[in-house]
Each structure stands twice: as C-alpha cells, then as structure tokens.
C-alpha cells in the first residue's frame, strides 16, 4: 500500500520541493488547457500518464479531466462521492484537485516526474530540453509591431513589461 502525501506530512516527511513545484505546474497547465482547443490533447496525455504509471486509475483520471472541463465551462460536474479517490470535503477547485492528484502520483512513483514534465512541456508548446531562466522551461514568444507617425506601441511579454516603441 502506498503512503499518501497527507500521511507523509503528518509524519513530518515533506515532498521534495521540485516534485511539489512540478505537481503545481502540471495542475495549472492541464487545467488551463481544459478551456482551450488543447483540452482533448490534455485528456489524452493525462490518460497516457496514468496508463504508464497507475494503469488501474487511468479511466478515472480521464473522466476527471472531462469533469474538470465541465466544471470550468460551467456545466457542472458529476458526483465523486462513490469513488475511492474522491477528495475529502468535496473539492471543487480543479487546479487544487489536480495538484493533489499529481502529488499522489509522484509520491507513489517518483519516476513519473519525467513523463509529467514531458506532459507539461507538450501542453505549453515547449520543445524537449528547452530551458529558460532559473532552470524553468522556456517558451519562445515573438512580438512584432510597427509605430508610424505619432503612434505608440506598448507590448508586454511573460517577464517583460511596458516596452515602449516610438
């Protein structure tokens, strides 16, 4: 039997900061994708991750992706109370729910970190091995603008704010 993340914290054993950050990033990335055209790809990638690392839970993971999407789109979601992996307290925040689910996966199988990183990179449109500042994966953003006459152009990127072109 696998020890859960909450049980580990109760015993004073803390998840590695990198694994916790990966779980958080993966949850944000997956949930963000659920309201875009990439949602089906997110569902496929999540199912594939579970098929490789927790095959018995793959169907539940795929269903939970669809439930999170429905919740985000305002269509409601089905009742999870009959499921073994239901979250205590009726969790309704999809990002928090997926972060916890990814944490449990990483707790049970730390080798899943590489596959989870690949999932995040693919959904974020990154190429494998592409890194940015602070060891984070980088996304290439290209902005083009042209100012004529007395017009001004204001552009902002991820870590760049208020670049003024005149």
JOQUINOR-V317154 format. One record per backbone hydrogen bond with DSSP energy under -1.0 kcal/mol. NH is the residue of the N-H (numbers start at 0). CO is the residue of the C=O. Records with the same first field share a line. If there is no record, write none. Layout:
# JOQUINOR-V317154
NH=CO  CO
This chain:
# JOQUINOR-V317154
7=3
8=4
9=5
10=6
11=8
12=7
19=15
20=16
21=17
22=18
23=19
24=20
25=21
26=22
27=23
28=24
29=25
30=26
31=27
32=28
33=29
35=32
38=35
41=37
42=38
43=39
44=40
45=41
46=42
47=43
48=44
49=45
50=46
51=47
52=48
53=49
56=53
57=54
60=56
61=57
62=58
63=59
64=60
65=61
66=62
67=63
68=64
69=65
70=66
71=67
72=68
73=70
74=69
82=79
85=82
89=86
96=92
97=93
98=94
99=95
100=96
101=97
102=98
103=99
104=100
105=101
106=102
107=103
108=104
111=108
112=109
115=111
116=112
117=113
118=114
119=115
120=116
121=117
122=118
123=119
124=121
125=120
129=126
131=135
134=131
135=132
150=147
152=164
154=162
156=159
162=154
164=152
